[in-house]
Amino acid sequence: MGSREAHGASSQPDTKLALEGPGRRSAVLWLACAAQFMVVLDVSVVNVALPSMQPALGFDAADLQWVVGGYALVFAGFLLLGGRLADVYGRRRVFLWGLVLFAASSLVGGLATSPGVLIAMRAVQGLGAAVLAPATLTILTTAFSQGPVRTRALAIWTAVGSAGGAAGNLIGGVLTQSLSWRWILLINVPIGAAAVLAALRLLPADRFRTQSRKLDVPGAVLATLGVTALVYGVTQAQAHGWSGLPTVASLAVGVLALAAFVSAETRAAAPLMPPRLVRLRPVWAGNAVMLLAGACFIPMWYFLSLYMQNVLHYGALATGVGFLPHTLVGIAAARLAPAVMHRTGPRTLIVLAALIAAVGFVWQSRIEVDSNYLDGLLGPAIVTSAGMGLLITPITTTVTSGVAAQDAGAASGLMNATRQIGGAVGLAALVTLAADTADTASSYRTVFVTIAALCTTVAGLAFALPAPHRPEAAGAPDQ
């Protein structure tokens, strides 16, 4: 036991993020939230700008999808590695790396004059996001002690992240219509620069016990290859079907690489994903819940955006405004989550929130091609967003509870990766399901009923999570 601890100490930075005073902790919280907002925003902000990008840079229809897909694919593929980097090289250092990479690629992408440069910079943005997103959560879980204070911080982080995802269409529409599509990328430059200055001022320097900093390179290669190939294979199913050669080959490579990764981690001296972490019941059960939650909520934005633009014939800006109720209700519910969780406990709140969202999706499935916004979207938006806003905070709290500080980055990277993989798999499966449906009204009905069933499954799977003896229990997790 002693030798193992000594070995871990020799390769890890100091794990406690020492912050003096509530004012500084609050500033660090909002710094982490601002970075997370940028990362989540850039997943969706380009959607409404694609029609403007296409003639400006000479995109053909086949390549245009990679403006979105290049970011999402690299983001998902490098999340596990990005999470572990913060554990090995330090929270402050890795947070700054991610910010600089993200802002610099946004600058070059915003000034791009060819499709290839823009797609390449979107991929580099995804890499910066994969480094940055786990670091934001790691900073919070090491700056705030486990309990109500951390839960409130995670609720704010969740609310800001939800706002970023929901506001992407609105902000993209405003910038594209009032300035240029280039500003959906260039806007990240001043925000990133301000965040770098704030991080240098607020975050304490990383202090290493020794100069030895080891990273599991074989594990990093296998994990990145596995997740990237898996997500790529799922995206290919939309074009080639689940039995198409590109789909099957990519999925096979992904499964084999992830199997090799699991095998390699059991023998690695400094594993990228420590087996002790995955054996924790809150971690494996919480990530299973997060996987299904991602499959429910990430596709929702896609199908509602299609409905507003293709059925209601809204423009880019009107579609963004149409998502405002989702944004506002989601933020309010996320801020309410800690108070509810204090009374119910995390597991019970996950069950209740998932069932509320399921009711909203069943209601949403009743839309018709002649529905208008008020009778077809507004009511379901309030119910589903309330469920979504209440759900993510207790899942995040559960996954991060009891995780040792030296594994906080790995836990954060795993949770972010699971959510992205769930969203990619869910979207591909639902797009395929919708394409096989006879008419437009039936396709939307089938999609939303299926998402409601997935939400119900989330509620059932939540019973695999440990039940604390009291709300906000701070003891060791059930293993």
FENCORKA-V304923 format. One record per residue. N is the residue number from 1. SS is DSSP state (H for helix, E for strand, - for the rest). D_CENTER is the distance of its C-alpha to the mean C-alpha in whole Angstrom. Layout:
BEGIN
N,SS,D_CENTER  N,SS,D_CENTER
END
This chain:
BEGIN
1,-,36  2,H,37  3,H,37  4,H,33  5,H,32  6,H,34  7,H,32  8,H,29  9,H,30  10,H,31  11,H,28  12,-,26  13,E,26  14,-,26  15,-,24  16,-,25  17,-,23  18,-,27  19,-,26  20,-,30  21,-,30  22,H,27  23,H,27  24,H,26  25,H,23  26,H,22  27,H,22  28,H,20  29,H,18  30,H,18  31,H,17  32,H,14  33,H,13  34,H,14  35,H,13  36,H,9  37,H,11  38,H,12  39,H,9  40,H,7  41,H,10  42,H,11  43,H,9  44,H,12  45,-,15  46,-,17  47,H,17  48,H,20  49,H,21  50,H,22  51,H,25  52,H,27  53,H,25  54,H,27  55,H,31  56,H,30  57,H,29  58,-,31  59,-,28  60,-,29  61,H,27  62,H,26  63,H,24  64,H,23  65,-,20  66,H,19  67,H,18  68,H,15  69,H,15  70,H,16  71,H,12  72,H,10  73,H,12  74,H,13  75,H,9  76,H,9  77,H,12  78,-,12  79,H,10  80,H,12  81,H,15  82,H,13  83,H,13  84,H,16  85,H,17  86,H,17  87,H,19  88,H,22  89,H,22  90,-,21  91,H,19  92,H,21  93,H,21  94,H,18  95,H,16  96,H,19  97,H,19  98,H,15  99,H,17  100,H,20  101,H,18  102,H,16  103,H,19  104,H,21  105,H,20  106,H,19  107,H,23  108,H,24  109,H,22  110,H,23  111,-,27  112,-,27  113,-,30  114,-,29  115,H,26  116,H,26  117,H,25  118,H,22  119,H,21  120,H,21  121,H,20  122,H,17  123,H,16  124,H,17  125,H,14  126,H,12  127,H,13  128,H,14  129,H,10  130,H,10  131,H,12  132,H,11  133,H,8  134,H,9  135,H,12  136,H,12  137,H,11  138,H,14  139,H,16  140,H,16  141,H,17  142,H,19  143,H,21  144,-,21  145,-,23  146,-,22  147,-,23  148,H,23  149,H,22  150,H,19  151,H,18  152,H,19  153,H,17  154,H,14  155,H,15  156,H,15  157,H,12  158,H,10  159,H,12  160,H,12  161,H,8  162,H,9  163,H,12  164,H,11  165,H,9  166,H,13  167,H,15  168,H,14  169,H,17  170,H,19  171,H,19  172,H,19  173,H,22  174,H,24  175,H,23  176,H,24  177,H,27  178,H,29  179,-,28  180,-,27  181,-,24  182,-,24  183,H,23  184,H,19  185,H,19  186,H,22  187,H,21  188,H,18  189,H,21  190,H,23  191,H,20  192,H,19  193,H,23  194,H,23  195,H,20  196,H,22  197,H,25  198,H,23  199,H,22  200,H,25  201,H,27  202,H,25  203,-,23  204,-,26  205,-,27  206,-,26  207,-,29  208,E,29  209,-,32  210,-,33  211,-,32  212,-,31  213,-,27  214,-,27  215,-,24  216,-,24  217,H,24  218,H,25  219,H,22  220,H,19  221,H,21  222,H,21  223,H,17  224,H,16  225,H,19  226,H,18  227,H,14  228,H,15  229,H,18  230,H,17  231,H,14  232,H,17  233,H,19  234,H,17  235,H,17  236,H,21  237,H,22  238,H,21  239,H,24  240,H,26  241,-,26  242,-,25  243,-,28  244,-,28  245,H,29  246,H,26  247,H,24  248,H,26  249,H,26  250,H,22  251,H,21  252,H,24  253,H,23  254,H,20  255,H,21  256,H,24  257,H,22  258,H,20  259,H,23  260,H,25  261,H,22  262,H,23  263,H,26  264,H,26  265,H,24  266,-,27  267,-,29  268,-,27  269,-,29  270,-,26  271,-,23  272,-,19  273,-,18  274,-,21  275,H,23  276,H,24  277,H,20  278,H,19  279,-,23  280,-,22  281,H,21  282,H,19  283,H,16  284,H,17  285,H,18  286,H,15  287,H,12  288,H,14  289,H,14  290,H,10  291,H,11  292,H,13  293,H,11  294,H,8  295,H,12  296,H,13  297,H,11  298,H,9  299,H,13  300,H,14  301,H,14  302,H,15  303,H,18  304,H,19  305,H,19  306,H,21  307,H,23  308,H,24  309,H,25  310,H,27  311,H,28  312,-,29  313,-,29  314,-,27  315,-,27  316,H,24  317,H,24  318,H,25  319,H,22  320,H,20  321,H,23  322,H,22  323,-,19  324,H,20  325,H,21  326,H,17  327,H,16  328,H,19  329,H,19  330,H,15  331,H,16  332,H,19  333,H,18  334,H,15  335,H,18  336,H,21  337,H,19  338,H,20  339,H,24  340,H,23  341,H,22  342,H,25  343,H,27  344,H,25  345,-,23  346,H,20  347,H,21  348,H,23  349,H,20  350,H,18  351,H,21  352,H,22  353,H,19  354,H,18  355,H,21  356,H,21  357,H,19  358,H,21  359,H,24  360,H,22  361,H,21  362,H,25  363,H,26  364,H,24  365,-,25  366,-,29  367,-,28  368,-,31  369,-,31  370,-,34  371,-,31  372,-,31  373,H,28  374,H,30  375,H,31  376,H,28  377,H,25  378,H,25  379,H,26  380,H,23  381,H,21  382,H,22  383,H,22  384,H,18  385,H,16  386,H,18  387,H,17  388,H,14  389,H,14  390,H,16  391,H,14  392,H,11  393,H,13  394,H,15  395,H,13  396,H,11  397,H,15  398,H,16  399,H,14  400,H,15  401,-,19  402,-,21  403,-,20  404,-,22  405,H,21  406,H,22  407,H,19  408,H,16  409,H,14  410,H,15  411,H,13  412,H,10  413,H,10  414,H,10  415,H,8  416,H,5  417,H,7  418,H,8  419,H,6  420,H,6  421,H,9  422,H,10  423,H,9  424,H,11  425,H,14  426,H,14  427,H,14  428,H,17  429,H,19  430,H,19  431,H,20  432,H,23  433,H,24  434,H,24  435,H,26  436,-,29  437,-,29  438,-,33  439,-,32  440,H,29  441,H,30  442,H,30  443,H,26  444,H,24  445,H,26  446,H,25  447,H,22  448,H,21  449,H,23  450,H,21  451,H,18  452,H,20  453,H,22  454,H,18  455,H,18  456,H,21  457,H,20  458,H,17  459,H,20  460,H,22  461,H,20  462,H,20  463,H,23  464,H,22  465,-,21  466,-,24  467,-,25  468,-,26  469,-,30  470,-,29  471,-,26  472,-,24  473,-,26  474,-,26  475,-,27  476,-,26  477,-,24  478,-,26  479,-,26
END
